[in-house]
C-alpha cells in the first residue's frame, strides 16, 4: 500500500513538472533599427490564437509553450520570428524597416486594405501630407495635379464654390460625369444644385463633396473606369474616389495637433477692356449705313461713344437742377477697383491616441471666409466635428465607429445675367465712369429713392445715371441668397472573428443632410429723378418684383454591408483570401 501511494505521488510530481514545462511566460522589448520603441506590434504564437501587442514603450509579455514559434508583425516593418526555448524568458527583438510597406497598401471597396501588387488594376493613392500641402480648403480641389487623368474644375476656387472631378474625360454630354465619392467604405452624395430665380440668374451654392475637411483625410485612392464600376456598380461608372479618414493608433501616446491657415485672395483676371471710347453710342444713316456722329447719351451702359478727349463735361441725371461733372477720359481700373481683398481662415484641432485595444481620433474644424466682393455679403462659414474610434472587446469581438457632423451657413452673390447679378451690372459700367464713386448709396446721384435739399423724401425715383443697369453696390446690398446646410455622415461596424482565418463584419452607413436656401430681392419701381437733361423718359423705369423664395433639399441614404472574409497562408510565398 505504501509503495503504491509513493508511486502515485512520484508520478503526479512528474506530470506536474511536465505540465509546467509545456508553457512559459516570455517578455521583452521591441525596437526599430535605430533603437526606438515600437508600440502596437502584434506578437502572436504561430498557428494559435494566443497573441498580444506591445505597449507605448514597446514592451510585451505572453505565455508561450516551449518550442513554439513567435511572430512579431507591424505595418512598415518586416516580420520577425523567434523560437522559444527553455533557456531564456526574455526576448528583445529589433524589427527591420520595410520602406515600401506603407506605399504598397491601398484601400479598395468597402474600406478593405489590400496589397497594391495583388490588384489587377491601377489604383493611385494620395497621402494626407501630399493632399494638404497646398492648404486648400476643398478636398476635391486639393487633388488637382496629383494624379494623371484626374480633371478638377472649380467655379472660383474660393471656399464653398463648386468643384467637379472627372476621371479620364466625360462619358456623357448632358448627364453627370462626376466620380463617386466613398468615405470609409460608405458612398456619399456629391450633388451640386445651382440656384437662381430664372434661367438668366445663377447662384453657386457649392457641391456636397466639399463638405469633407481635408485635414481629416488619411488617404485618397483613385479608382478609374471598370475597376470602380465592378466594385460599386453603375453609380461608379465614372470612377470613384475612395477616401479614408484619420484614426488613432493602438498603443500610441495621445497627441494634440493644431493648424491654422489664413489665405488672402484677390481678382486674378478680368476681361480685356478698351480705353479709347466712352459712354454713348455711334449713330448711322438708316439708308446708307454710313457713320453720322457719336451720341453722348447719359443713360447708356455701353462704351460706344466718342473718343476720349480729357475735357471736363457733365454726366448723369440732374438732381435739384444740378448735374455732376467729370473728365471725359478712361478710368482703366474702374472694374478691378470695385473688389476688395478677400480673406479666409481655416483652423483645425485634433486629438488622437490609443491603448492596447482601443483607438480614437477627434477632429474639430472651423472655416470662415469673406470673399472679394465689398462688405460682408459673400461670407461662408463651415464648422465640422469628426470622431473615429475602434475597440476590441475580446480576441473575437471588436467594433468601430466613424461619424462626421458639419454645418454651413453662407450668403452667396448672384451671377449670370439676371437683375440680381452684381458682376453683370458692374461689367456694363462705361469706361469713363469711376465705379468707386458709386459706392456711397446715401448720395442722391447713386441712390434709388432720396431726400432732396428741402427734406422731402422721394422714394419712387432714382438718381443713378444708368437706365438699363443698376448700381452694382445697390444690387450687392439688397439682393441676398442665404444657404444653411446641416449634414451628418458615418458608419458603425461590428466584427466577429471565430478563428484566426475567418472574420465576419456587419456595417451600417448613413448620409443625411438638409440644404435650405432663401433668395431675397426688394420690390422696387423707380422713375428717373429729373427729365431736364432731355434723355431720361418715363419709360426708363427701374422695376423688379419682390422675390422671397425658399428651397429645401433633403437627402437621406442608409447602406448596409455584411461581409465574411477568409485568409490562409499556405507558406511563406503563397497565401489566399476570399470575401463574400
Residue pairs with C-beta under 8 A, 6 or more apart in sequence:
21 66
21 86
22 65
22 66
23 63
23 64
23 65
23 66
24 63
24 64
24 65
24 66
24 84
24 86
24 89
25 61
25 62
25 63
25 64
25 89
26 61
26 62
26 63
26 64
26 70
26 84
26 88
26 89
26 90
26 91
27 59
27 60
27 61
27 62
27 89
27 90
27 91
28 59
28 60
28 90
28 91
28 92
28 93
29 37
29 54
29 57
29 58
29 59
29 60
29 92
29 93
30 37
30 38
30 41
30 43
30 54
30 58
30 60
30 72
30 74
30 92
30 93
30 94
30 95
31 37
31 38
31 58
31 92
31 93
31 94
31 95
32 38
32 77
32 94
32 95
32 97
33 94
33 95
33 96
33 97
37 54
37 56
37 57
37 58
37 59
38 54
38 58
38 74
38 77
38 95
39 53
39 54
39 55
39 56
39 57
39 58
39 249
39 250
39 251
39 252
39 253
40 53
40 54
40 74
40 249
40 250
40 251
40 252
40 354
41 53
41 54
41 58
41 60
41 72
41 73
41 74
41 77
41 95
42 51
42 52
42 53
42 72
42 73
42 74
43 51
43 52
43 53
43 54
43 60
43 62
43 70
43 71
43 72
44 50
44 51
44 70
44 71
44 73
45 51
45 62
45 64
45 65
45 68
45 69
45 70
45 71
46 68
46 69
46 70
46 71
46 81
47 69
48 68
48 500
49 395
49 499
49 500
50 62
50 63
50 64
51 62
51 395
52 60
52 61
52 62
52 356
53 60
53 250
53 251
53 356
54 60
54 251
55 251
55 356
56 251
56 252
56 253
62 70
64 70
64 84
65 84
66 84
66 85
66 86
67 83
67 84
67 85
68 83
68 84
69 81
69 82
69 83
69 84
70 81
70 82
70 83
70 84
70 91
71 79
71 80
71 81
72 79
72 80
72 81
72 82
72 93
72 95
73 79
74 95
75 101
75 102
75 105
76 97
76 98
76 101
76 102
77 95
77 96
77 97
77 98
77 101
78 95
78 96
78 97
78 98
80 93
80 94
80 95
80 96
82 91
82 93
84 91
103 116
103 125
104 115
104 116
104 117
105 113
105 114
105 115
105 116
106 113
106 114
106 115
106 116
106 119
106 123
106 125
106 221
107 113
107 114
107 125
107 219
107 221
107 242
107 244
108 114
108 119
108 123
108 221
108 223
108 231
108 242
109 182
109 185
109 231
109 232
109 242
110 185
110 507
110 561
110 563
111 184
111 185
111 244
112 185
112 579
116 123
121 223
121 224
121 226
121 227
122 224
122 227
123 221
123 222
123 223
123 227
124 147
124 148
124 221
124 222
125 219
125 220
125 221
125 222
126 143
126 146
126 147
126 219
126 220
126 221
126 222
127 218
127 219
128 217
128 218
128 219
128 246
130 146
131 139
131 142
131 143
131 146
131 214
131 217
131 220
132 142
132 214
132 215
132 217
134 142
135 261
135 263
135 346
136 142
136 157
136 214
137 159
137 214
137 261
137 263
137 344
137 346
137 367
137 369
138 154
138 157
138 159
138 161
138 163
138 210
138 214
139 209
139 210
139 212
139 213
139 214
139 217
139 220
139 243
140 152
140 154
140 163
140 165
140 207
140 209
140 210
141 152
141 154
141 157
141 163
141 210
142 214
143 150
143 152
143 165
143 220
143 222
143 241
144 150
144 152
147 222
149 167
149 168
149 224
150 165
150 166
150 167
150 222
151 165
151 166
151 167
151 169
152 163
152 164
152 165
153 163
153 164
153 166
154 161
154 162
154 163
154 164
155 161
155 162
155 163
155 204
156 204
158 265
158 342
158 344
158 369
158 371
158 372
158 380
159 344
159 346
159 367
159 369
159 380
159 382
160 205
160 206
160 210
160 369
160 380
160 382
160 408
160 410
160 412
161 204
161 206
162 192
162 194
162 204
162 205
162 206
162 207
162 210
163 207
163 209
163 210
164 177
164 178
164 192
164 207
165 178
165 179
165 209
165 241
166 177
166 178
166 179
166 238
167 179
167 222
167 224
167 225
167 238
167 239
168 224
168 225
168 239
170 177
171 177
171 237
171 238
176 238
177 238
178 190
178 238
179 222
179 228
179 236
179 238
179 239
179 240
179 241
180 187
180 190
180 228
180 232
180 235
180 236
180 238
180 239
180 240
180 241
181 187
181 188
181 190
181 209
181 212
181 240
181 241
181 243
182 188
182 232
182 240
182 241
182 242
182 243
183 212
183 243
183 245
183 402
183 404
183 489
184 243
184 244
184 245
184 388
184 402
184 490
184 491
185 491
185 507
185 509
185 561
186 489
186 490
186 491
186 509
186 510
186 511
186 559
187 232
187 235
187 509
187 511
187 557
187 559
188 208
188 209
188 489
188 511
188 557
189 208
189 511
189 513
189 555
189 557
190 207
190 208
190 209
191 207
191 208
191 553
191 555
192 205
192 206
192 207
192 208
193 205
193 515
193 553
194 202
194 203
194 204
194 205
195 202
195 203
195 204
195 205
195 412
195 481
195 517
195 519
195 551
196 202
196 203
196 414
196 416
196 418
197 418
197 420
197 519
197 521
197 547
197 549
198 418
200 416
200 417
200 418
201 414
201 415
201 416
201 417
201 418
201 419
201 420
201 421
202 414
202 415
202 416
202 418
202 421
203 412
203 413
203 414
203 415
203 481
203 519
204 412
204 415
205 410
205 412
205 481
205 483
205 515
205 517
208 485
208 487
208 513
208 515
208 555
211 382
211 384
211 406
211 408
211 485
211 487
211 513
212 243
212 404
213 348
213 363
213 365
213 384
213 386
213 404
213 406
215 259
215 348
215 350
215 363
215 365
216 245
216 246
216 350
216 363
216 365
216 384
216 386
216 404
217 243
217 244
217 245
217 246
218 244
218 245
218 246
218 247
219 243
219 244
220 241
220 242
220 243
220 244
221 241
221 242
221 244
222 239
222 240
222 241
222 242
223 231
223 236
223 239
223 240
223 241
223 242
224 239
225 239
228 236
228 237
228 238
228 239
228 240
229 236
229 237
231 240
232 240
245 361
245 386
245 388
245 402
245 404
246 350
246 352
246 361
246 363
246 388
247 352
247 359
247 361
247 388
247 389
247 390
248 352
248 353
248 354
248 359
248 360
248 361
248 388
248 389
248 390
249 352
249 353
249 354
249 359
250 354
250 355
250 356
250 357
250 358
250 359
251 354
251 355
251 356
252 352
252 353
252 354
252 359
253 353
254 351
254 352
254 353
255 351
255 352
255 353
256 349
256 350
256 351
257 348
257 349
257 350
257 352
258 347
258 348
258 349
258 350
259 347
259 348
260 345
260 346
260 347
260 348
261 345
261 346
261 347
262 343
262 344
262 345
262 346
263 343
263 344
263 345
263 346
264 341
264 342
264 343
265 341
265 342
265 343
265 344
265 371
265 372
266 339
266 341
266 342
266 372
267 336
267 339
267 372
270 335
270 336
271 427
273 332
273 335
273 431
274 303
274 431
275 308
275 330
275 332
275 431
276 307
276 308
276 330
277 303
277 304
277 305
277 306
277 307
277 308
277 431
278 296
278 303
278 305
278 306
278 307
278 308
278 328
278 329
278 330
278 430
278 431
278 432
279 296
279 297
279 298
279 300
279 302
279 303
279 305
279 315
279 430
279 431
279 432
279 433
280 294
280 295
280 296
280 297
280 300
280 302
280 303
280 304
280 305
280 306
280 430
281 294
281 295
281 297
281 300
281 302
281 304
281 305
282 291
282 293
282 294
282 295
282 304
282 305
283 291
283 292
283 293
283 294
283 295
284 290
284 291
284 292
285 291
285 292
294 305
294 306
295 305
296 305
296 306
296 313
297 305
297 535
298 315
298 316
298 317
298 465
298 533
298 535
298 536
299 465
299 466
299 467
299 468
299 535
299 536
299 540
300 430
300 468
301 428
301 429
301 430
301 466
301 468
301 469
302 428
302 430
303 430
303 431
303 432
305 430
308 328
308 329
308 330
308 432
309 328
309 329
310 327
310 328
310 329
311 327
311 328
312 325
312 326
312 327
312 328
313 325
313 326
313 327
313 328
314 323
314 324
314 325
315 323
315 324
315 325
315 326
315 432
315 433
315 465
316 323
316 324
316 445
316 463
316 464
316 465
317 323
317 445
317 463
317 464
317 465
317 528
317 529
317 530
317 533
317 536
318 529
318 530
318 532
318 533
319 444
319 445
319 450
319 452
319 463
319 529
319 530
320 452
320 453
321 530
321 532
323 533
324 445
326 432
326 433
326 434
327 432
328 432
329 432
330 431
330 432
331 431
331 432
331 433
331 434
331 435
334 429
334 431
334 433
334 434
334 435
334 436
335 426
335 427
335 429
335 435
337 435
337 436
338 374
338 426
338 435
338 436
338 472
339 372
339 373
339 374
340 372
340 373
340 374
340 375
341 372
342 369
342 370
342 371
342 372
343 369
343 370
344 367
344 368
344 369
344 370
345 366
345 367
345 368
345 369
346 365
346 366
346 367
347 365
347 366
347 367
348 363
348 364
348 365
349 363
349 364
349 365
350 361
350 362
350 363
350 364
351 360
351 361
351 362
352 359
352 360
352 361
352 362
353 359
353 360
354 360
357 391
357 392
358 389
358 390
358 391
358 392
359 388
359 389
359 390
359 391
360 387
360 388
360 389
361 386
361 387
361 388
361 389
362 385
362 386
362 387
363 384
363 385
363 386
363 387
364 384
364 385
365 382
365 383
365 384
365 385
365 386
366 381
366 382
366 383
366 384
367 380
367 381
367 382
367 383
368 379
368 380
368 381
369 379
369 380
369 381
370 376
370 378
370 379
371 378
371 379
371 380
371 413
372 378
373 413
373 422
373 476
374 439
374 473
374 476
375 476
375 477
377 411
377 413
377 476
377 477
377 480
378 411
378 412
378 413
379 410
379 411
380 408
380 410
381 408
381 409
381 410
382 406
382 407
382 408
383 406
383 407
384 404
384 405
384 406
384 407
385 404
385 405
385 406
386 402
386 403
386 404
386 405
387 401
387 402
387 403
387 404
388 400
388 401
388 402
388 403
389 400
389 401
390 398
390 399
390 400
390 401
391 398
391 399
391 400
392 398
393 399
395 497
396 496
396 497
396 498
397 494
397 495
397 496
397 497
398 494
398 495
398 497
399 492
399 493
399 494
399 495
400 492
400 493
400 495
401 490
401 491
401 492
401 493
402 490
402 491
402 492
403 488
403 489
403 490
404 487
404 488
404 489
404 490
405 487
405 488
406 485
406 486
406 487
406 488
407 484
407 485
407 486
407 487
408 483
408 484
408 485
408 487
409 482
409 483
409 484
409 485
410 482
410 483
411 480
411 481
411 482
411 483
412 481
412 483
413 422
413 423
413 476
413 481
414 420
414 421
414 422
414 479
414 481
415 421
415 422
415 423
415 424
416 424
417 424
418 424
419 470
419 475
419 479
419 521
419 544
420 475
420 479
420 481
420 521
421 475
422 472
422 475
422 476
422 479
423 472
425 469
425 470
425 471
425 472
425 475
426 435
426 472
428 466
428 468
428 469
429 435
429 469
429 472
433 465
435 472
437 446
438 446
438 464
438 471
438 472
438 473
439 446
439 473
440 446
441 447
441 471
441 473
441 474
441 477
443 463
444 450
444 451
444 452
444 463
444 529
445 463
445 464
445 465
446 463
446 464
446 471
446 473
446 474
447 462
447 463
447 464
447 471
447 474
448 462
448 463
448 464
448 470
448 471
448 474
448 524
448 526
448 542
449 457
449 458
449 459
449 460
449 461
449 462
449 526
450 457
450 458
450 461
450 463
450 529
451 457
451 458
452 458
458 529
460 525
460 526
460 527
461 526
461 527
461 528
461 529
462 526
462 527
462 528
462 529
462 542
463 529
464 470
464 471
464 474
464 542
467 528
467 536
467 540
467 542
470 542
478 521
478 522
479 520
479 521
479 522
480 518
480 519
480 520
480 521
481 517
481 518
481 519
481 520
482 517
482 518
482 519
482 520
483 515
483 516
483 517
483 518
484 515
484 516
484 517
485 513
485 514
485 515
485 516
486 513
486 514
487 511
487 512
487 513
487 514
488 510
488 512
488 513
489 509
489 510
489 511
489 512
489 513
490 509
490 510
491 507
491 508
491 509
491 510
492 507
492 508
493 505
493 506
493 507
493 508
494 505
494 506
494 507
495 503
495 504
495 505
496 503
496 504
496 505
497 503
497 504
498 504
501 566
501 567
501 568
502 564
502 565
502 566
503 564
503 565
503 566
503 567
504 562
504 563
504 564
504 565
505 561
505 562
505 563
505 564
505 565
506 560
506 561
506 562
507 560
507 561
507 562
507 563
508 558
508 559
508 560
509 558
509 559
509 560
509 561
510 557
510 558
510 559
511 555
511 556
511 557
512 555
512 556
512 557
513 554
513 555
514 552
514 553
514 554
515 552
515 553
515 554
515 555
516 550
516 551
516 552
516 553
517 549
517 550
517 551
517 552
517 553
518 548
518 549
518 550
519 547
519 548
519 549
519 551
520 547
520 548
521 544
521 546
521 547
522 544
522 546
523 544
523 545
523 546
524 542
524 543
524 544
525 541
525 542
525 543
526 541
526 542
526 543
527 538
527 540
527 541
528 536
528 537
528 538
528 540
530 536
531 537
563 579
563 580
564 579
564 580
565 577
565 578
565 579
566 577
566 578
566 579
567 575
567 576
567 577
568 575
568 576
568 577
569 575
570 576
